[in-house]
Amino acid sequence: MRRKTVARGFRGSETQTIDAKGRVSIPPRFRRVIEAGDPDWETGKRANMVIVFGPPTQNYLKCYTIKEIERIEERIKLLPNGSKQRRALEKIYHALADDIEVMEDGRILLPVKLRTKLGLTKQALFVAASDQFMIYKPETYEEVEGGFEDIFADEDDDFDYESWLPELPAKSETPE
């Protein structure tokens, strides 16, 4: 019996071509995470996800699985009704977002308003970030996010970036 591989999070980056109708193929390894994160998905059905295009200053699309967007929505509900933060986050994650269905061939249709906002015409860069991924115009990513020079500018040449990782809390020693 073959063991099914479980997609635990988004990893990697890949540039994909956008066709004339605005369809773009999601990297195959991202598709498995989207499927695993859609409680209603099953083999033969289309997986669903959410794209947040955000405020005018956001120059990329944030893409979430259904499970992850539900976690974000639960966190928003913890904020006081009518608070500035709750109103802003509700607008970002609801009014400035779209439900997207992944086609059988692994492509999504990027709505015109999203392509226009980012200036996406021929290519889209998919960039993983564990529990989400972003879609950029490749040139924008290179200009704004591409390099590490500014991130490591204050560090020594032999700096170990793993030193930034916090320690995990100690696991309970009580038997399960």
HELIX and SHEET records of a PDB file:
HELIX    1   1 PRO A   28  ALA A   36  1                                   9    
HELIX    2   2 ILE A   66  LYS A   77  1                                  12    
HELIX    3   3 LYS A   84  GLU A   90  1                                   7    
HELIX    4   4 LYS A   91  ALA A   95  3                                   5    
HELIX    5   5 VAL A  112  LEU A  118  1                                   7    
HELIX    6   6 PRO A  138  THR A  140  1                                   3    
HELIX    7   7 TYR A  141  GLU A  145  3                                   5    
HELIX    8   8 TYR A  161  TRP A  164  5                                   4    
SHEET    1   A 6 SER A  13  THR A  17  0                                        
SHEET    2   A 6 GLN A 123  ALA A 128 -1                                        
SHEET    3   A 6 PHE A 133  TYR A 136 -1                                        
SHEET    4   A 6 LEU A  61  THR A  65 -1                                        
SHEET    5   A 6 ASN A  48  VAL A  52 -1                                        
SHEET    6   A 6 ALA A  97  GLU A 101 -1                                        
SHEET    1   B 2 ARG A  23  SER A  25  0                                        
SHEET    2   B 2 ARG A 107  LEU A 109 -1                                        
END                                                                             
